[in-house]
Amino acid sequence: MLDVIALGFKPEKTKFIVDTKHAGLMYKEALKVAKKITYSTAKATFGFKPEQNIGAIFYTAMQAVPAFLPSVLKGEKIPCLIPHAIDQDSHFRLTRDVIAKLGYYKPASIQCRFLPGLGGMVEDGKMSSSEENSTIYTTDPPDTVRRKIMQHAFSGGQTSVKEHREKGGNPDVDVSYQWLTFFEEDDDKLKRIHDDYKSGKLLTGELKQILIDKLNEFLKEHQQRREKARSQIDKFMLKV
Amino acid sequence: MLDVIALGFKPEKTKFIVDTKHAGLMYKEALKVAKKITYSTAKATFGFKPEQNIGAIFYTAMQAVPAFLPSVLKGEKIPCLIPHAIDQDSHFRLTRDVIAKLGYYKPASIQCRFLPGLGGMVEDGKMSSSEENSTIYTTDPPDTVRRKIMQHAFSGGQTSVKEHREKGGNPDVDVSYQWLTFFEEDDDKLKRIHDDYKSGKLLTGELKQILIDKLNEFLKEHQQRREKARSQIDKFMLKV
């Protein structure tokens, strides 16, 4: 919540919903969804094993609620657009099947890209926030950011400077370059970095330094806004 | 709720909990239970089929919450006794397995008998409130009670008066007699009815009349109390 507020979302247009905090409002709506989803469907959708706990099985019903909660609160059908990453896709595909039967519009989705873990793009490409060294936290100080990127960011470069100058690097798998596609908003500059790295003109260490500077510049301001956000959370919470 | 209040429960000692109304309090506690119950266990316990909806699968976690909610509210371990009928037994057996792991006392159970349906004792012996003719509602007027019992109460009597006088009736399967075991509090009187019916001295019509009188006497007062209960529900609701 602090990060979302720090990014500049406005309290007039933003409402936070917390499953456990807003269960009084959400649970009875989730039950309506749950009644329309069989175990069979949930299993086929999420690949549940028999040892899955029953809370995880029910969870998709709660996850569906924000897609029609504005309609419930306003008492009229309101279209809903959900920005989410690939890991939430199954939930909202199920939601699309179900909530039309409850008389609401099917939600639309915008699929966001994941920032890959520093270790490289694996499986669904999500950065795990539990593996400390593959993750840069929005609270990391500049020297930690430098150390993590220098030591752990997966490189698309060659094993020696000589080889790199000859063969060039691979920006498509280089995590530092991939991260720059999120943080460098100047497309021309980004293309130059891409081409220079690919041609071997730009070394891995230099590419990492570009990212470190960019990231620390972003985080410096973000961390200040994030501290200010602490006192604002209440303004963002959905009032019930 | 109206019937419970009408039966004389005291608001100082009685708190109603409604899953959907109290979800704000209960859902996060139910999640703790849900995490400890696998689908495999729930399936083995309740015999779920793949077409079961995911709300029904989760439900046992909500059902477990009242067994430790007093402990949550008071912030100390409080023993809990649950009066329930056989149909709820599986829920509380699961609850006993789980809530000890959450640091609460296992709940104790008192198993209550079901009032059988008028049609006789079948399967779990529960009176279905959706089969109108097998059910006497606590709101039924006296003539409806008379008609339902005379027409629909399963009889343990013989097919003719002559045969009944000779062979006697079977109180063990006679629904009117079974109901009297709930409503006739004088054990000597009940034993006399039992023996007279078994010997053939008491006819089915006479037995039914005893039940009708007993039931209508009870319902007359109950229905008055039930009307008065309407204004008291709020006093019984758990405040959160």
HADDOCK unambig.tbl for C-alpha pairs under 7 A between the chains (distance, minus, plus):
assign (segid A and resid 20 and name CA) (segid B and resid 24 and name CA) 6.80 0.50 0.50
assign (segid A and resid 20 and name CA) (segid B and resid 27 and name CA) 6.52 0.50 0.50
assign (segid A and resid 20 and name CA) (segid B and resid 28 and name CA) 5.33 0.50 0.50
assign (segid A and resid 21 and name CA) (segid B and resid 24 and name CA) 6.40 0.50 0.50
assign (segid A and resid 22 and name CA) (segid B and resid 24 and name CA) 6.28 0.50 0.50
assign (segid A and resid 23 and name CA) (segid B and resid 23 and name CA) 5.47 0.50 0.50
assign (segid A and resid 23 and name CA) (segid B and resid 24 and name CA) 4.57 0.50 0.50
assign (segid A and resid 23 and name CA) (segid B and resid 27 and name CA) 6.29 0.50 0.50
assign (segid A and resid 24 and name CA) (segid B and resid 20 and name CA) 6.83 0.50 0.50
assign (segid A and resid 24 and name CA) (segid B and resid 21 and name CA) 6.41 0.50 0.50
assign (segid A and resid 24 and name CA) (segid B and resid 22 and name CA) 6.29 0.50 0.50
assign (segid A and resid 24 and name CA) (segid B and resid 23 and name CA) 4.58 0.50 0.50
assign (segid A and resid 24 and name CA) (segid B and resid 24 and name CA) 3.88 0.50 0.50
assign (segid A and resid 27 and name CA) (segid B and resid 20 and name CA) 6.53 0.50 0.50
assign (segid A and resid 27 and name CA) (segid B and resid 23 and name CA) 6.29 0.50 0.50
assign (segid A and resid 28 and name CA) (segid B and resid 20 and name CA) 5.34 0.50 0.50
assign (segid A and resid 31 and name CA) (segid B and resid 55 and name CA) 6.01 0.50 0.50
assign (segid A and resid 34 and name CA) (segid B and resid 53 and name CA) 6.29 0.50 0.50
assign (segid A and resid 34 and name CA) (segid B and resid 54 and name CA) 5.39 0.50 0.50
assign (segid A and resid 34 and name CA) (segid B and resid 55 and name CA) 4.76 0.50 0.50
assign (segid A and resid 35 and name CA) (segid B and resid 53 and name CA) 5.38 0.50 0.50
assign (segid A and resid 35 and name CA) (segid B and resid 54 and name CA) 6.80 0.50 0.50
assign (segid A and resid 35 and name CA) (segid B and resid 55 and name CA) 5.87 0.50 0.50
assign (segid A and resid 36 and name CA) (segid B and resid 53 and name CA) 6.68 0.50 0.50
assign (segid A and resid 37 and name CA) (segid B and resid 53 and name CA) 5.39 0.50 0.50
assign (segid A and resid 37 and name CA) (segid B and resid 54 and name CA) 6.11 0.50 0.50
assign (segid A and resid 38 and name CA) (segid B and resid 50 and name CA) 6.81 0.50 0.50
assign (segid A and resid 38 and name CA) (segid B and resid 51 and name CA) 5.03 0.50 0.50
assign (segid A and resid 38 and name CA) (segid B and resid 52 and name CA) 5.28 0.50 0.50
assign (segid A and resid 38 and name CA) (segid B and resid 53 and name CA) 4.01 0.50 0.50
assign (segid A and resid 38 and name CA) (segid B and resid 54 and name CA) 5.72 0.50 0.50
assign (segid A and resid 39 and name CA) (segid B and resid 50 and name CA) 5.34 0.50 0.50
assign (segid A and resid 39 and name CA) (segid B and resid 51 and name CA) 5.99 0.50 0.50
assign (segid A and resid 39 and name CA) (segid B and resid 52 and name CA) 5.80 0.50 0.50
assign (segid A and resid 39 and name CA) (segid B and resid 53 and name CA) 5.69 0.50 0.50
assign (segid A and resid 39 and name CA) (segid B and resid 54 and name CA) 5.52 0.50 0.50
assign (segid A and resid 40 and name CA) (segid B and resid 50 and name CA) 4.81 0.50 0.50
assign (segid A and resid 40 and name CA) (segid B and resid 51 and name CA) 5.83 0.50 0.50
assign (segid A and resid 50 and name CA) (segid B and resid 38 and name CA) 6.82 0.50 0.50
assign (segid A and resid 50 and name CA) (segid B and resid 39 and name CA) 5.34 0.50 0.50
assign (segid A and resid 50 and name CA) (segid B and resid 40 and name CA) 4.82 0.50 0.50
assign (segid A and resid 51 and name CA) (segid B and resid 38 and name CA) 5.04 0.50 0.50
assign (segid A and resid 51 and name CA) (segid B and resid 39 and name CA) 5.98 0.50 0.50
assign (segid A and resid 51 and name CA) (segid B and resid 40 and name CA) 5.83 0.50 0.50
assign (segid A and resid 52 and name CA) (segid B and resid 38 and name CA) 5.27 0.50 0.50
assign (segid A and resid 52 and name CA) (segid B and resid 39 and name CA) 5.80 0.50 0.50
assign (segid A and resid 53 and name CA) (segid B and resid 34 and name CA) 6.29 0.50 0.50
assign (segid A and resid 53 and name CA) (segid B and resid 35 and name CA) 5.38 0.50 0.50
assign (segid A and resid 53 and name CA) (segid B and resid 36 and name CA) 6.68 0.50 0.50
assign (segid A and resid 53 and name CA) (segid B and resid 37 and name CA) 5.38 0.50 0.50
assign (segid A and resid 53 and name CA) (segid B and resid 38 and name CA) 4.01 0.50 0.50
assign (segid A and resid 53 and name CA) (segid B and resid 39 and name CA) 5.68 0.50 0.50
assign (segid A and resid 54 and name CA) (segid B and resid 34 and name CA) 5.39 0.50 0.50
assign (segid A and resid 54 and name CA) (segid B and resid 35 and name CA) 6.79 0.50 0.50
assign (segid A and resid 54 and name CA) (segid B and resid 37 and name CA) 6.11 0.50 0.50
assign (segid A and resid 54 and name CA) (segid B and resid 38 and name CA) 5.72 0.50 0.50
assign (segid A and resid 54 and name CA) (segid B and resid 39 and name CA) 5.53 0.50 0.50
assign (segid A and resid 54 and name CA) (segid B and resid 57 and name CA) 6.51 0.50 0.50
assign (segid A and resid 54 and name CA) (segid B and resid 58 and name CA) 5.48 0.50 0.50
assign (segid A and resid 55 and name CA) (segid B and resid 31 and name CA) 6.00 0.50 0.50
assign (segid A and resid 55 and name CA) (segid B and resid 34 and name CA) 4.75 0.50 0.50
assign (segid A and resid 55 and name CA) (segid B and resid 35 and name CA) 5.86 0.50 0.50
assign (segid A and resid 55 and name CA) (segid B and resid 58 and name CA) 6.28 0.50 0.50
assign (segid A and resid 57 and name CA) (segid B and resid 54 and name CA) 6.50 0.50 0.50
assign (segid A and resid 58 and name CA) (segid B and resid 54 and name CA) 5.47 0.50 0.50
assign (segid A and resid 58 and name CA) (segid B and resid 55 and name CA) 6.28 0.50 0.50
assign (segid A and resid 58 and name CA) (segid B and resid 58 and name CA) 5.94 0.50 0.50
